[in-house]
């Protein structure tokens, strides 16, 4: 009984914050917006173009590839594949943004 009571007493602390609240908390803690987006991206359905832009921004802002890999859990080859999206031809980029090409197609190019 006491274990159940303890869970009930602390259940409000287990409420997951809304995405905007998480972003605001991350900003208060000094987490850079591109890093926050990489950390909160859906790993099952990543947006490779958005991740590429965020990684490029972090590199431009002085983060190293190792810093980004350590923070996000991406390995070095995955990071390089994301950055490879910068070389896509505009037609393929547009097709991807409209849902006509998959992540596998982009990574194969």
C-alpha positions as CSV (number, residue, x, y, z in Angstrom):
1,X,0.0,0.0,0.0
2,X,2.8,2.5,0.8
3,X,4.4,1.9,-2.6
4,X,1.2,2.7,-4.4
5,X,0.8,5.8,-2.3
6,X,4.3,6.9,-3.1
7,X,3.6,6.6,-6.8
8,X,0.4,8.6,-6.6
9,X,2.1,11.3,-4.6
10,X,4.8,11.8,-7.2
11,X,2.8,11.2,-10.3
12,X,2.7,14.9,-11.3
13,X,6.5,14.9,-11.5
14,X,6.2,12.2,-14.2
15,X,4.2,14.3,-16.6
16,X,6.1,14.7,-19.8
17,X,6.5,18.4,-20.7
18,X,5.1,19.7,-24.0
19,X,7.6,20.1,-26.9
20,X,7.7,23.9,-26.6
21,X,8.4,23.6,-22.8
22,X,11.2,21.2,-23.5
23,X,12.7,23.6,-26.1
24,X,12.4,26.5,-23.6
25,X,14.1,24.4,-20.8
26,X,16.8,23.4,-23.2
27,X,17.4,27.0,-24.2
28,X,17.6,28.0,-20.5
29,X,20.2,25.2,-20.0
30,X,22.2,26.6,-23.0
31,X,21.4,23.9,-25.5
32,X,21.9,25.2,-29.0
33,X,18.7,24.9,-31.1
34,X,20.2,22.8,-33.9
35,X,21.5,20.3,-31.3
36,X,18.1,20.3,-29.6
37,X,16.4,19.4,-32.9
38,X,18.9,16.6,-33.5
39,X,18.3,15.2,-30.0
40,X,14.6,15.3,-30.2
41,X,14.2,14.0,-33.8
42,X,12.3,10.8,-34.5
43,X,15.0,8.2,-34.9
44,X,12.7,5.9,-36.9
45,X,11.8,8.6,-39.4
46,X,14.6,11.2,-39.5
47,X,14.4,14.1,-41.9
48,X,17.8,13.8,-43.5
49,X,17.8,17.3,-45.0
50,X,16.9,19.0,-41.7
51,X,19.5,17.0,-39.9
52,X,22.1,17.9,-42.5
53,X,21.3,21.6,-42.0
54,X,21.4,21.3,-38.2
55,X,24.8,19.5,-38.3
56,X,26.2,22.1,-40.7
57,X,25.0,24.9,-38.4
58,X,26.7,23.2,-35.4
59,X,29.9,22.8,-37.3
60,X,29.8,26.4,-38.4
61,X,29.2,27.4,-34.8
62,X,32.4,25.7,-33.7
63,X,31.3,22.2,-32.6
64,X,33.5,19.4,-33.9
65,X,32.2,16.3,-35.6
66,X,33.2,14.3,-32.4
67,X,31.2,16.8,-30.2
68,X,28.1,16.2,-32.4
69,X,28.5,12.4,-32.4
70,X,29.0,12.3,-28.7
71,X,25.9,14.4,-28.0
72,X,23.6,12.8,-30.5
73,X,24.7,9.2,-30.6
74,X,25.3,9.3,-34.3
75,X,28.5,7.5,-35.4
76,X,31.0,9.2,-37.7
77,X,29.8,7.4,-40.9
78,X,26.2,8.4,-40.2
79,X,27.3,12.0,-39.6
80,X,29.1,12.0,-43.0
81,X,26.1,10.5,-44.7
82,X,23.9,13.3,-43.3
83,X,26.4,15.9,-44.5
84,X,26.4,14.3,-47.9
85,X,22.8,15.6,-48.3
86,X,24.4,18.9,-49.2
87,X,25.5,17.5,-52.6
88,X,22.0,16.4,-53.7
89,X,20.8,17.7,-56.9
90,X,17.8,20.2,-56.5
91,X,15.4,17.9,-58.2
92,X,16.0,15.0,-55.8
93,X,15.9,17.4,-52.8
94,X,12.5,18.7,-54.0
95,X,11.2,15.1,-54.6
96,X,12.2,14.2,-51.0
97,X,10.6,17.2,-49.5
98,X,7.3,16.3,-51.3
99,X,7.5,12.7,-50.0
100,X,8.4,11.2,-53.3
101,X,11.8,9.8,-52.3
102,X,12.8,7.9,-49.2
103,X,15.7,8.3,-46.8
104,X,17.3,5.1,-48.3
105,X,17.2,6.7,-51.8
106,X,18.9,9.9,-50.5
107,X,21.6,8.0,-48.7
108,X,22.3,5.9,-51.8
109,X,22.9,9.0,-53.9
